Structure formats: C-alpha cells, structure tokens
Amino acid sequence: MTLWQSGGLAFGFMACLVAWFRGGRPERFGAGVLLLGGLLANPANAWEVGGVYPAWVALDGASFLVFAWLCFQSDRWWPMVAASGFGLIVLSQVIRLMDPTFSHYAMVSAHVGLGYVIDLALLVGIFERWLAGEPATSRAAWARAARATATLRGRQREGRRQNVPAESPEGQP
C-alpha cells in the first residue's frame, strides 16, 4: 500500500467521523455507505481474476447507485459529486476489463484520486451545512435519546411510588 493510499484511508475515515458527528442525515448516511465500502474493500482485494477485481466493480457500482439515489432524495449537492466520482471509478474499472492495455496502475490511481474527491466533497458539504446554520443530526439524536430516557425514568419512578404502601395520617396503623 502506497503512502497516498494510506493517506486516503486516514482522510476518508476522518471525513466519515466528522460527517457522523457534525453532519445532517444525508451526510451520516453517506458516511455509513463509505465506511461499509471501506470495510468490504479488503475482502474484495482477495478476489482477483486475471488481474481484474470483479468485487471492486460490484462494490463501487453499488456505491454509485446508492449515491445516485441520495442525489434525488436530499437537497445537498455533494451526493452528486460522490455519485460522479463513483461513476468515473466504475468507468475506469470497466475500461480495464475491456482493454488489457489500460494499466492497472491507472485504474488504481483513478480510484485513489477520486476517493479523495469524494471524501473532500463530503467534508465541504458538512462545512456548507454548518455555515447555513443547520444543527448537527447527532445533537438532535442525543437530545431525543435524553428525552426518551428521562421519560422512561419518570415512568419507572411513578411505578415504584405506586407500589409503596401509603403512610397513614398521624402515625396510626
């Protein structure tokens, strides 16, 4: 693994962490897709057929479809950049399948470089959402969880109070 690939993995993981804690719902969904793709990439490397990685094509094609779907489901611009990046990655892999003179290094370089573009688009999308004043989804989720926990604790306290025998007035049995 080259320094650029290692840096891309670290940068992508950092972008996904920022998206998870500071992003809205589309950013969190995109971060989840990117993290899942990153987890499945290592087993995809193990399956090589004649210098070609068919699992990469399937994995990147699925990511392309998910981000293309996210383009139409959200009002963000960065899923279009991510879908375009994955589309170009899939195109480079298809060219590699069809033309054996297309270098493996060119395909991997496209994958690494466009991976940087996808992660950078996610980060800039989060920054833009932050500049627009939208609250992070994680804060709202924690606030909902805190309210639900407080409600549950209140119900449990009420249940305990109902089971305790009432004291008689003035100490009489």
C-alpha positions as CSV (number, residue, x, y, z in Angstrom):
1,M,0.0,0.0,0.0
2,T,1.4,3.3,-1.0
3,L,1.6,6.5,1.1
4,W,-1.2,8.0,-1.0
5,Q,-3.5,5.0,-0.4
6,S,-2.7,5.1,3.4
7,G,-3.3,8.8,3.5
8,G,-6.6,8.3,1.6
9,L,-7.8,5.8,4.1
10,A,-6.9,8.0,7.0
11,F,-8.5,11.1,5.3
12,G,-11.6,9.1,4.4
13,F,-12.0,7.8,7.9
14,M,-11.6,11.3,9.4
15,A,-14.2,12.6,6.9
16,C,-16.6,9.9,7.9
17,L,-16.1,10.6,11.6
18,V,-16.7,14.4,11.0
19,A,-19.8,13.5,8.9
20,W,-21.2,11.2,11.6
21,F,-20.8,13.7,14.5
22,R,-21.4,17.0,12.7
23,G,-23.4,16.2,9.6
24,G,-27.1,16.0,8.8
25,R,-28.9,12.9,7.8
26,P,-27.6,12.7,4.3
27,E,-24.1,13.2,5.5
28,R,-24.5,10.4,8.1
29,F,-26.0,8.1,5.5
30,G,-23.2,8.8,3.1
31,A,-20.6,8.3,5.8
32,G,-22.2,4.9,6.6
33,V,-22.0,3.9,2.9
34,L,-18.4,4.9,2.7
35,L,-17.4,3.1,5.9
36,L,-19.2,0.0,4.8
37,G,-17.5,0.2,1.4
38,G,-14.2,0.6,3.2
39,L,-14.8,-2.5,5.3
40,L,-15.8,-4.6,2.3
41,A,-12.8,-3.4,0.2
42,N,-10.3,-5.6,1.9
43,P,-12.1,-8.8,1.2
44,A,-12.7,-7.5,-2.4
45,N,-9.0,-7.3,-2.9
46,A,-8.6,-11.0,-2.3
47,W,-10.7,-11.9,-5.3
48,E,-8.7,-11.4,-8.4
49,V,-9.4,-12.8,-11.8
50,G,-6.8,-12.3,-14.5
51,G,-5.6,-9.0,-13.0
52,V,-9.1,-7.7,-12.6
53,Y,-11.0,-7.3,-9.4
54,P,-14.7,-8.1,-10.1
55,A,-15.7,-7.4,-6.5
56,W,-14.4,-3.9,-6.8
57,V,-16.7,-3.3,-9.8
58,A,-19.7,-4.6,-7.8
59,L,-18.8,-2.7,-4.7
60,D,-18.2,0.6,-6.5
61,G,-21.2,0.1,-8.7
62,A,-23.4,-0.4,-5.6
63,S,-21.9,2.8,-4.1
64,F,-22.6,4.7,-7.3
65,L,-26.2,3.6,-7.2
66,V,-26.7,4.5,-3.5
67,F,-25.2,8.0,-4.0
68,A,-27.2,8.5,-7.2
69,W,-30.3,7.6,-5.2
70,L,-29.2,10.0,-2.5
71,C,-28.9,12.8,-5.1
72,F,-32.6,12.6,-5.7
73,Q,-33.6,12.1,-2.0
74,S,-31.7,15.1,-0.5
75,D,-31.3,18.7,-1.1
76,R,-27.5,18.5,-0.9
77,W,-25.0,19.0,-3.8
78,W,-22.2,16.7,-2.5
79,P,-24.0,13.4,-3.3
80,M,-23.9,14.4,-7.0
81,V,-20.1,14.8,-6.7
82,A,-19.8,11.5,-4.9
83,A,-22.0,9.7,-7.5
84,S,-20.0,11.2,-10.3
85,G,-16.7,10.1,-8.6
86,F,-18.0,6.6,-8.2
87,G,-19.3,6.6,-11.8
88,L,-15.8,7.5,-13.0
89,I,-14.3,4.8,-10.8
90,V,-16.6,2.2,-12.3
91,L,-15.9,3.5,-15.8
92,S,-12.1,3.1,-15.2
93,Q,-12.7,-0.5,-14.0
94,V,-14.9,-1.3,-17.0
95,I,-12.3,0.1,-19.3
96,R,-9.7,-2.1,-17.6
97,L,-12.0,-5.1,-18.2
98,M,-12.4,-4.3,-21.8
99,D,-8.9,-3.1,-22.7
100,P,-6.0,-5.0,-21.4
101,T,-3.6,-2.3,-22.4
102,F,-5.2,0.1,-19.8
103,S,-2.8,0.0,-16.9
104,H,-3.7,-1.4,-13.6
105,Y,-1.9,1.5,-12.0
106,A,-4.0,4.0,-13.9
107,M,-7.2,2.3,-12.6
108,V,-5.8,2.3,-9.0
109,S,-4.7,5.9,-9.4
110,A,-8.2,6.9,-10.5
111,H,-9.7,5.0,-7.6
112,V,-7.4,6.7,-5.1
113,G,-7.7,10.2,-6.6
114,L,-11.4,10.1,-7.0
115,G,-11.7,8.7,-3.4
116,Y,-10.0,11.9,-2.2
117,V,-12.5,13.9,-4.3
118,I,-15.5,12.0,-2.8
119,D,-14.2,12.5,0.8
120,L,-13.4,16.1,0.2
121,A,-16.9,16.7,-1.2
122,L,-18.4,15.2,1.9
123,L,-16.3,17.4,4.2
124,V,-17.1,20.6,2.2
125,G,-20.8,19.6,2.2
126,I,-20.7,19.4,6.0
127,F,-18.9,22.7,6.2
128,E,-21.6,24.3,4.0
129,R,-24.4,22.9,6.1
130,W,-22.6,24.2,9.2
131,L,-22.3,27.7,7.6
132,A,-26.0,27.6,6.8
133,G,-26.8,27.2,10.5
134,E,-28.3,23.7,10.4
135,P,-27.8,21.8,13.6
136,A,-26.0,18.5,13.5
137,T,-28.1,15.4,13.5
138,S,-26.1,13.8,16.3
139,R,-27.1,16.6,18.7
140,A,-30.8,16.2,17.8
141,A,-30.5,12.4,18.2
142,W,-28.8,12.7,21.6
143,A,-31.5,15.2,22.7
144,R,-34.2,12.8,21.6
145,A,-32.5,10.0,23.4
146,A,-32.1,12.1,26.5
147,R,-35.8,13.0,26.5
148,A,-36.8,9.4,26.0
149,T,-34.6,8.3,28.8
150,A,-35.9,11.0,31.1
151,T,-39.5,9.9,30.2
152,L,-38.7,6.3,30.9
153,R,-37.1,7.1,34.2
154,G,-40.1,9.2,35.2
155,R,-42.4,6.3,34.4
156,Q,-40.3,3.9,36.4
157,R,-40.3,6.3,39.4
158,E,-44.1,6.6,39.2
159,G,-44.4,2.8,39.1
160,R,-42.2,2.5,42.2
161,R,-44.3,5.1,44.0
162,Q,-47.5,3.3,43.3
163,N,-46.1,0.0,44.8
164,V,-45.0,1.7,48.1
165,P,-47.8,1.5,50.7
166,A,-49.1,4.9,51.7
167,E,-48.4,6.0,55.2
168,S,-51.4,6.6,57.4
169,P,-52.0,10.0,58.8
170,E,-50.5,10.9,62.1
171,G,-48.6,7.6,62.5
172,Q,-51.8,5.4,63.0
173,P,-51.6,1.8,61.7
